[in-house]
Amino acid sequence: MKFNSDLSHYQNLRAWREYFFSSPKTDYALLNESEKAWLRAFNESLRQLEDKFYPIMDAKHKELQARVADPADWLMEFNLDCLITFYLREDDPEYEEDDDNILMEIVEMHLEKSPLRQDWGFGATHMDHAESVQDFAGECHCYLYHQFYDHCGMDWRDLFRIGSLWVDIKIDEQSGVLPVIQYEKKT
């Protein structure tokens, strides 16, 4: 299964969840050592991606907050997201030459790290986000890797289908509700 270009992002995520719950699961303990080594390397590359992009997003967040605080600036609100798109390998059976070949998209909203949130979420790579200690003994999972196996509805073997990724940092700048000169109806 891959993303269907006729569906929205959220419809695709729903389709992945339905697929996940209706198909057999691969037990992590039954993966061979080569597969586990690839998954550990993939986890490490995702951790490095978080380490690279979190400071960029944090700097953008501070810059946007300063604009919101400036009464002379029109900006009143903003959203700051990191969209990471994972593409199929070219040798995947579902790969099509004239298709986007998106396997999965993960959207991470950038939120200011409060004392309660500093140890969780995108960019908290000092923390282990692994769900089950007995299955992942000796492994330390970054948040994005945790997202794949715990929130995206993907089986371990689906991760082997990833060939490349793309990162978009998206900023929605919003003015908020602005007053309009009222029309006075003359009778």
C-alpha positions as CSV (number, residue, x, y, z in Angstrom):
1,M,0.0,0.0,0.0
2,K,1.1,3.6,-0.7
3,F,-0.5,7.0,-0.5
4,N,-3.4,7.5,-3.0
5,S,-3.1,10.8,-4.8
6,D,-6.9,11.0,-4.9
7,L,-7.1,11.1,-1.1
8,S,-6.2,13.8,1.3
9,H,-3.4,13.4,3.8
10,Y,-5.8,12.4,6.6
11,Q,-7.8,10.1,4.3
12,N,-4.5,8.3,3.4
13,L,-3.6,8.0,7.1
14,R,-7.0,6.5,7.8
15,A,-6.5,4.1,4.9
16,W,-3.1,3.0,6.3
17,R,-4.7,2.4,9.8
18,E,-7.5,0.3,8.3
19,Y,-4.9,-1.7,6.3
20,F,-2.8,-2.1,9.4
21,F,-5.6,-3.5,11.5
22,S,-6.8,-5.8,8.7
23,S,-3.5,-7.4,7.7
24,P,-1.1,-9.7,9.5
25,K,1.7,-8.1,11.6
26,T,5.4,-8.8,11.5
27,D,6.7,-9.6,15.0
28,Y,9.9,-7.5,15.5
29,A,11.5,-10.4,17.4
30,L,11.2,-12.6,14.2
31,L,13.0,-10.2,12.0
32,N,16.5,-11.4,11.0
33,E,19.6,-9.5,12.2
34,S,20.2,-7.9,8.8
35,E,16.6,-6.4,8.9
36,K,17.1,-5.2,12.4
37,A,20.4,-3.7,11.5
38,W,18.8,-1.8,8.7
39,L,16.0,-0.6,11.0
40,R,18.6,0.6,13.6
41,A,20.4,2.5,10.8
42,F,17.1,4.0,9.6
43,N,16.3,5.1,13.2
44,E,19.7,6.7,13.5
45,S,19.2,8.6,10.2
46,L,15.8,9.9,11.5
47,R,17.4,10.9,14.8
48,Q,20.0,12.9,12.8
49,L,17.2,14.5,10.8
50,E,15.5,15.6,14.0
51,D,18.8,17.0,15.4
52,K,19.3,18.9,12.1
53,F,15.8,20.4,11.7
54,Y,14.6,21.0,15.2
55,P,17.0,23.9,15.8
56,I,16.0,25.4,12.4
57,M,12.3,25.1,13.4
58,D,13.0,26.5,16.9
59,A,14.7,29.6,15.4
60,K,11.8,30.1,13.0
61,H,9.4,29.8,15.9
62,K,11.2,32.4,18.0
63,E,11.3,34.7,14.9
64,L,7.6,34.3,14.4
65,Q,6.8,34.8,18.1
66,A,8.7,38.1,18.0
67,R,6.6,39.2,15.0
68,V,3.4,38.4,16.9
69,A,4.6,40.4,19.9
70,D,5.4,43.4,17.6
71,P,2.2,45.6,17.5
72,A,3.5,47.2,14.2
73,D,3.5,43.7,12.5
74,W,0.4,42.4,10.9
75,L,1.1,38.8,12.1
76,M,-1.2,37.7,14.9
77,E,-1.0,33.9,14.7
78,F,1.1,31.2,13.0
79,N,1.5,27.5,12.5
80,L,4.9,25.9,12.0
81,D,5.0,22.4,10.7
82,C,7.6,20.0,9.5
83,L,6.2,17.7,6.7
84,I,8.4,14.7,6.0
85,T,7.5,12.7,2.9
86,F,8.8,9.2,2.5
87,Y,9.0,7.8,-1.0
88,L,9.1,4.3,-2.3
89,R,12.2,2.7,-3.6
90,E,12.3,2.4,-7.4
91,D,12.4,-1.4,-7.2
92,D,9.2,-1.6,-5.1
93,P,6.4,-3.5,-6.8
94,E,4.0,-0.5,-6.3
95,Y,6.5,2.0,-7.8
96,E,5.1,3.8,-10.9
97,E,7.2,6.0,-13.1
98,D,4.5,8.7,-13.5
99,D,3.4,8.8,-9.8
100,D,4.5,10.6,-6.7
101,N,5.2,7.2,-5.1
102,I,4.6,8.5,-1.6
103,L,4.7,5.7,1.0
104,M,4.0,7.9,4.1
105,E,3.9,11.5,5.2
106,I,4.5,12.6,8.8
107,V,3.5,16.1,9.9
108,E,5.2,17.4,13.0
109,M,3.8,20.6,14.5
110,H,6.5,22.7,16.1
111,L,5.5,23.6,19.7
112,E,7.6,25.6,22.1
113,K,9.3,23.2,24.5
114,S,7.8,23.7,27.9
115,P,9.3,22.0,30.9
116,L,6.5,19.4,30.5
117,R,7.3,18.8,26.8
118,Q,11.1,19.0,26.6
119,D,11.4,15.2,26.9
120,W,8.8,14.2,24.3
121,G,8.2,14.8,20.6
122,F,10.1,15.8,17.6
123,G,13.6,17.0,18.5
124,A,13.8,15.3,21.9
125,T,16.5,12.9,20.6
126,H,18.0,12.7,24.1
127,M,15.0,10.6,25.1
128,D,14.2,7.0,24.2
129,H,10.8,6.8,22.6
130,A,10.8,2.9,22.4
131,E,7.5,1.4,23.4
132,S,8.4,-2.0,24.5
133,V,11.7,-2.6,26.4
134,Q,11.7,-6.4,25.9
135,D,11.4,-6.2,22.1
136,F,13.9,-3.4,21.7
137,A,16.5,-4.3,24.3
138,G,19.6,-2.1,23.8
139,E,17.9,0.2,21.2
140,C,17.1,3.9,21.7
141,H,14.3,5.1,19.4
142,C,14.0,8.6,18.1
143,Y,10.5,10.2,18.0
144,L,10.1,9.9,14.2
145,Y,10.9,6.2,14.2
146,H,8.5,5.7,17.1
147,Q,5.8,7.5,14.9
148,F,6.2,4.9,12.2
149,Y,5.6,1.8,14.2
150,D,3.2,3.2,16.8
151,H,1.2,5.9,15.1
152,C,1.3,5.5,11.3
153,G,-0.2,2.0,11.0
154,M,2.9,0.6,9.2
155,D,4.3,-2.8,9.6
156,W,8.1,-3.2,10.1
157,R,8.4,-4.6,6.5
158,D,6.8,-1.5,5.1
159,L,9.7,0.5,6.3
160,F,12.1,-1.5,4.1
161,R,10.2,0.0,1.1
162,I,11.4,3.5,1.8
163,G,13.9,4.8,-0.8
164,S,14.1,8.5,-0.1
165,L,12.6,11.3,1.9
166,W,11.9,15.0,1.5
167,V,11.5,17.7,4.3
168,D,9.3,20.7,4.0
169,I,9.1,23.3,6.7
170,K,5.7,25.0,6.3
171,I,4.7,28.3,7.9
172,D,1.1,29.6,7.9
173,E,1.1,33.2,8.8
174,Q,-2.2,34.5,9.9
175,S,-3.5,38.0,10.5
176,G,-6.4,37.0,12.6
177,V,-9.8,38.7,12.3
178,L,-9.4,42.2,11.1
179,P,-12.1,44.9,11.2
180,V,-13.7,46.1,8.1
181,I,-15.2,49.6,7.6
182,Q,-18.9,49.1,8.1
183,Y,-21.3,50.0,5.2
184,E,-23.9,52.5,6.2
185,K,-27.1,51.9,4.3
186,K,-28.8,55.1,3.3
187,T,-32.5,55.1,3.1
